[in-house]
Amino acid sequence: MSVERATRTTKYVGVYQDLKTKKYGYRVKLGTDRITGKTIQEHRRGYRTAGEANEARTAALKKKHDLGALSNANMTYSDFMDRYYIPEYRNGVESSTWRSREGVLTELQSRFGKKKPRDITSLDILDYKNELLEKHSQNYARLKFGMFSRSMKQAKKHGLLKENLVEIVGGIPKQKPEVNFWVKDEFERVIQTFSIEDFYEHMSFVMVWLYYMTGMRVNEATALWYEDIDFESKQIRVWHNLDFINGKNWKRKTKMKTDAGRRIISIDDDTIRILKEWKSKQEKYGKFDFVISYTGEPLGKSTIGRIIKRHAKLAGVKEIQPKGLRHSHASLLINELKANPLAVQKRLGHSDIQITLGVYSHLYPTIDREVADQLGGKINIKTADKSLTNFNGNQSYQKEKQD
């Protein structure tokens, strides 16, 4: 009779009972043999109870874990980051994410590199947390501290420390960022500062207009080609995202920030006319695939930021970041067009309506005021000439009234 037919499972994982001897045993996997590549298993039997077998199995796992930790006991935080954490992290994220996070990981190595992970104390961690909060905005400090916490969590997972003290110190809460945006009057003042007779300023005008009237993310609009625009149907297919390093080093990707980011945006007649005029202007200078371009190559975020800053100053309005134009479009939809949240969600490419409501809830007070104003006069107010009830609850009030 085979082993499988002569045993039955118990409530403990990996523990079984031999039906012939009535004794209990366990099986456990302890990793992989580095030479043969085969799974290392341990099999023991002869225990009186299932509980004893389970305790023995747990002890075998703990011994394996402790041996693994012991073999890496002298590994520094920097060694762990170089050999294990950073390569795994780099292979698991987008190239643009890696470029933006690489400096943070280097900073962590510089700060804690010489210490063994198990020697990093809660006070070391608290000092780092306080320094981040003094040096950076709360959300950027949170990002850095979160990356440190994740690296320590991985170190614990691989047996380099028994407890992740970052979790005991506590993380940095997220602060809802305030993003400046332009209302319609401010936008109208800005576009008056562009001279479309100048090729570069014409491009700059089209860029600002396109962001303001579509709400596309920065790297969605910079990736836009004319083949993405259906001039007849008056629609833009937002199907690409730009991974930009510099004017000669970029990649146009089909992977969007979210699945909902791949969408179709309807555009108005003014936008159609402006895009057609710009396309004709570009054709006089050569072949252009990118809509937002004056060289044939895509535009970088830093250049976009400088254009916005320059013309905001000329118009005498507040400076905003490139992503502020996306918020400006949301303001236009909500406060000027009275668009409902579902329409805003679809146009902006949010994966969840809660994101729309969370990010743009501050734009809705105007709508609330208008609703309240419209409620006035809707109800015909008429009350009774005398009481229709026999309520005698407040006797002191009745006595004062008689006196």
Secondary structure, DSSP 8 states (H G I E B T S, - for coil): --TTTTEEE-SSTTEEEETTT--EEEEEEEEE-TTT--EEEEEEEEESSHHHHHHHHHHHHHHHHHHHHHHTTT--HHHHIIIIIHHHHHHHS-HHHHHHHHHHHHHHHHHHTTS-GGG--HHHHHHHHHHHHHHS-HHHHHHHHHHHHHHHHHHHHTTS-SS-HHHHH--------------HHHHHHHHTT--TTSHHHHHHHHHHHHHHHH---HHHHTT-BGGGEETTTTEEEE--EEEEEETTEEEEES--SSGGGSEEEE--HHHHHHHHHHHHHHHTTS---BSS-SSSS---HHHHHHHHHHHHHHHT-----TTHHHHHHHHIIIIIS---HHHHHHHHT-SSHHHHHHHHGGG-HHHHHHHHHHHTT-S-----SS--S-----HHHHHHHH-
